[in-house]
Amino acid sequence: MDTDKRKILGVRLICLVFIAVCAVLYYRTFSFPQPIGIFGSDYGSAFFPRIMLGIIGVGSVGILLQTLITGRPAGPSAGLDLGLPQVIKVLAVWLTGLAFFWAWKNFEFLYVSAAFMIVVSLLLGVRRIVSLILLGAVGPLIYFVFQQVLRVSL
């Protein structure tokens, strides 16, 4: 089997796994507790997980359809370059994610999210100041939308 056929088969397999996992987890969100008291949201505690599962599921279906229609693998044909610098970058982003999780538990999402977005952007090579400012504003914007508009506490 040549390389392109293996890539297509791999992409299709991963998409099918993601779709199956999204379906199972979406079904599981119906067992989430309903909001209680003033801290509850009108949308329920399963609102954000359902949005994320929907995005992942729809994206997986889109990529699966792309490979079925075009017959080509989705993404770059060169494959992954997993040299030492790339492995170090992936580990740094992963450790930054762990630091974000720890900081979110000890500080507030509003402050931690901006720092997380800026640090990850720098690790991924973003150097323009305007881009860093806009990416840093994503966290507070998400906080505002969920806290004030949707009334879902973070």
C-alpha positions in Angstrom: 0.0 0.0 0.0 1.5 3.4 -1.0 1.9 6.3 1.4 -1.1 8.4 0.2 -3.5 5.5 0.6 -2.2 4.8 4.1 -2.6 8.5 5.0 -6.2 8.5 3.6 -7.0 5.3 5.6 -5.4 6.8 8.7 -7.4 10.0 8.4 -10.6 8.2 7.9 -10.0 5.9 10.8 -9.2 8.8 13.2 -12.3 10.7 12.0 -14.5 7.7 12.6 -13.0 7.3 16.1 -13.6 11.0 16.9 -17.2 10.8 15.6 -17.9 7.7 17.7 -16.3 9.3 20.8 -18.2 12.5 20.3 -21.5 10.6 19.9 -21.0 8.6 23.1 -19.9 11.6 25.1 -22.7 13.8 23.8 -25.2 11.1 24.9 -23.5 11.1 28.3 -24.1 14.9 28.7 -27.8 14.1 29.3 -26.8 12.7 32.7 -25.2 16.0 33.8 -26.8 17.6 36.9 -29.2 20.4 36.3 -28.4 23.9 37.6 -29.3 24.6 41.2 -29.8 28.0 42.8 -28.4 31.3 41.7 -25.2 29.8 40.4 -26.9 27.8 37.7 -27.1 28.7 34.0 -30.3 28.8 31.9 -28.4 26.6 29.5 -27.5 23.9 32.0 -24.1 22.4 33.0 -23.8 20.4 29.7 -23.9 23.5 27.5 -20.2 24.0 27.0 -19.3 20.3 26.6 -22.0 19.9 24.0 -20.6 22.9 22.0 -17.1 21.4 22.1 -18.3 18.0 21.1 -20.3 19.5 18.3 -17.3 21.4 16.9 -15.1 18.3 17.1 -17.8 16.1 15.6 -18.7 18.4 12.7 -15.0 19.0 12.0 -14.4 15.3 11.9 -17.3 14.7 9.5 -16.0 17.5 7.3 -12.5 16.0 7.1 -14.0 12.6 6.5 -16.2 13.9 3.7 -13.1 15.7 2.2 -11.2 12.5 2.0 -14.1 10.6 0.6 -14.9 13.2 -2.1 -11.4 14.2 -3.2 -9.7 10.8 -2.5 -6.7 12.7 -1.2 -5.4 12.9 2.4 -6.5 16.0 4.3 -3.7 18.4 5.3 -0.2 18.8 4.0 1.2 15.9 2.0 4.7 16.3 3.4 3.7 14.6 6.7 4.9 15.4 10.1 8.5 16.5 10.9 9.1 15.2 14.4 12.6 16.4 14.9 14.0 17.3 18.4 13.0 21.1 18.1 9.3 20.1 17.3 9.2 17.6 20.2 10.5 20.2 22.6 7.9 22.7 21.3 5.1 20.2 21.8 6.3 19.4 25.3 6.5 23.1 26.1 3.0 23.7 24.9 1.8 20.7 26.9 3.6 21.9 30.1 2.1 25.4 29.5 -1.4 23.7 29.4 -0.7 22.0 32.7 0.5 25.3 34.2 -2.7 26.9 32.9 -4.8 24.2 34.6 -3.0 24.7 37.9 -3.2 28.5 37.7 -6.9 28.3 36.8 -7.6 26.4 40.0 -5.6 28.9 42.1 -6.3 32.2 40.3 -9.2 33.3 38.2 -9.8 32.4 34.5 -10.0 36.0 33.5 -6.3 36.7 34.3 -4.8 33.3 33.6 -6.4 32.9 30.1 -4.7 36.0 28.6 -1.3 34.9 29.9 -1.8 31.3 28.6 -2.8 32.5 25.1 0.2 34.9 24.9 2.7 32.2 26.1 1.4 29.5 23.7 1.4 32.0 20.8 5.0 32.9 21.6 5.9 29.2 21.7 4.2 28.6 18.3 6.2 31.5 16.7 3.8 34.4 16.8 5.9 37.6 17.1 3.8 40.5 16.0 2.7 42.6 18.9 -0.8 43.3 17.5 -1.4 39.5 17.0 -0.2 38.8 20.6 -2.6 41.5 22.0 -5.5 40.1 20.0 -4.7 36.6 21.1 -4.4 37.7 24.7 -7.8 39.3 24.5 -9.4 36.0 23.5 -9.6 34.6 27.0 -11.2 37.7 28.6 -13.6 37.8 25.6 -14.6 34.2 26.2 -15.0 35.0 29.9 -17.3 37.9 29.1 -19.4 35.9 26.7 -19.9 33.0 29.0 -20.2 34.9 32.3 -22.3 37.9 31.1 -24.2 36.8 28.0 -24.7 33.1 28.5 -24.6 33.2 32.3 -22.4 30.2 32.5 -19.8 30.5 35.3 -16.2 29.6 34.5 
